[in-house]
Amino acid sequence: MHTQIKHMASSPPILDSNSSFWAAGSKLVSCPNSSYVDVGFRSNSVSMRNKLHSKTNSINCVLHSPSISSLPKLPFQASTTDSPPKKSDSPPPPPPHWNILKKLAAQTLDAVEGLLISHERQHPLPKTADPRVQIAGNFAPVPEQPVQNNLRVTGEIPSCINGVYLRNGANPLHDPVAGHHLFDGDGMIHAVTIKGGGEPVVSYACRYTETQRLTQERRLGRAVFPKAIGELHGHSGVARLMLFYARGLFGLLDHSKGTGVANAGLVYFDQRLLAMSEDDLPYQIRVNPSGDLETVARYDFSGQLKGTMIAHPKIDPVTRELFSLSYDVVRKPYLKFFKFSNDGAIKSPDVEIPLDVPTMIHDFAITENFVVIPDQQVVFKLQEMIKGGSPVIYDRNKISRFGILSKNARNADDMTWIECPETFCFHLWNAWEEPETDEIVVIGSCMTPPDSIFNECDQNLKSVLSEIRLNLKTGESKKRPIINSSEEQINLEAGMVNRNRLGRKTRHAYLAIAEPWPKVSGFAKVDLFTGKVEKFIYGECKYGGEPFFVPNETKSEREDDGYILTFVHDENAWESELQIINAMTLKLEGCVKLPSRVPYGFHGTFVSCKDLEEQA
């Protein structure tokens, strides 16, 4: 089952009419007899001409487009069928109403950026920042889709699936002008609304989250905000930051209202659906009665939230309080912890967590009484850009550790740090207390090399589901792989436990089988006590995303009584669907055929019809 990752040739892949190739990281995968769909990037000079049925289809990198100092370009539409993409029929956005000083400043800064791009073209991009790799195939963006009703359903939809399943993802609106990482794209939410009762009525829509960043770039007609991962590295990254702040200084754009893309997490809290990325405030999204989506506003909890919030806040299933973190890569304190009351009305004071260097903390865990905060070896060192490197680095001299703090803490004085060397968990699936042994058990996927998502490396990526035991009495840690047999080890990333038991001892986890990395060929139901693995594989040339567990509405004592929801894309037919799988039996219960392609994305949530009726 384990797939070895091989190096991709430095030259662009050649695509023939009988194969659809996907390149990502260090892997090149072919699905025989499938159709290739043009990614759809539109440069002023030439698009990426991967036309269907052509005999020779070399990829033209978007970096070979002219200087972006030219007139604004039309937003592209990535094809959702087997025909080449078409340009939008709508006119380009009108140019901003700038005075002569602003126009002169814009022309000057555009010219400087044009020189920067010309310089960047002389150097090959790493695969982790090459748009031909990062957003090829079904990682490519799609246009917005208004509500489409009466979708075809095969099988049966369980009665408890009565509401809307939403999934977030990165979907760049404009062409990358330089490097681009998969995580850099604008946030787009895909929503399948299921209204039960007799024959269910099913609809689909996808919409951009209208962030401040997206709104300004749409007005300007091109990408102007720097890409946090794909562009901000080396001397050119420093130059891009200087250009960005210079444009702000001259009033050409406004970065004071947030620069985030809101493309990662989704949570329903305080009668609001919130879209998040860890570099900004959340954005409130409303699901309309028709099933369509609209962005309400950047949401600061009535002025209580002054800074960013990571994309994985935790809601305690008993108290309904929301717990979260906020980190800063420039100023101390680098990390803060806070919580909100169950109605969102009261925010606790920020607890400043003492860290020596800013650390990349994408996720954390809660137990019944504690929060568990990882302080790992992937850190931010902006000075590395001046040296020509990436600001996200793997610090081999740092020892990974976990901080345990009371959920009601007012400061970090009583925080307990327990070292756990050589441990990097991008995601933590659950944690619980075992008082009889004075231990906290943490379940996470340990990733090696730790920075392989951000920086190109020669090693094969591994993501091993692990149990980490933190002894509060002795200060010692133990770590073991949950799947005992090395022959059975598979890369497991993106998933969850039954969210009604978050922070409590759980037996089952549902995790994406991230093979061939970073595609997802199925999901695994793992017994966390025995290491037993049951797999649900989507099929030949079919790939999906995060498995989302929806508990059955009955008061069942079985932890696994519920259903898995996941989007699946068929790379042969170039069609997408929502699959509903029984979590107890791993049998497919029903499928919703979707009217357009759903790119591979990130995290999602399910909101019941009752909660939708009570939206703020």
Secondary structure by P-SEA (a helix, b strand, c coil): cbbbbbbcccccccccccbbbbbcccbbbbbccccccccccccccccccccccccbbbbbbccccccccccccccccccccccccccccccccccccccaaaaaaaaaaaaaaaaaaaaaaacccccccccccccccccbbbccccccccccccccccccccbbbbbbbbbbccccccccccccccbbbbbbbbbbccbbbbbbbbbccccaaaaaaaaaccccccccccccccaaaaaaaaaaaaaaaacccccccccccccccccccccbbbbbcccccbbbbbbccccbbbbccccccccccccccccbbbbcccccbbbbbbbbccccccbbbbcccccccccccbbbbbbccccccccccccccbbbbbbcccccccccccccccccccccccccbbbbbbccccccccbbbbbbcccccccccbbbbcccccbbbbbbbbbcccccccccccbbbbbbbbbbbbbccccbbbbbbccccccccccccccccccccccccccbbbbbcccccccccccccccccccbbbbbbccccccccbbbbbcccccccccccbbbbbbbbcccccbbbbbbbccccccccbbbbbccccccccccccccaaaaaacc
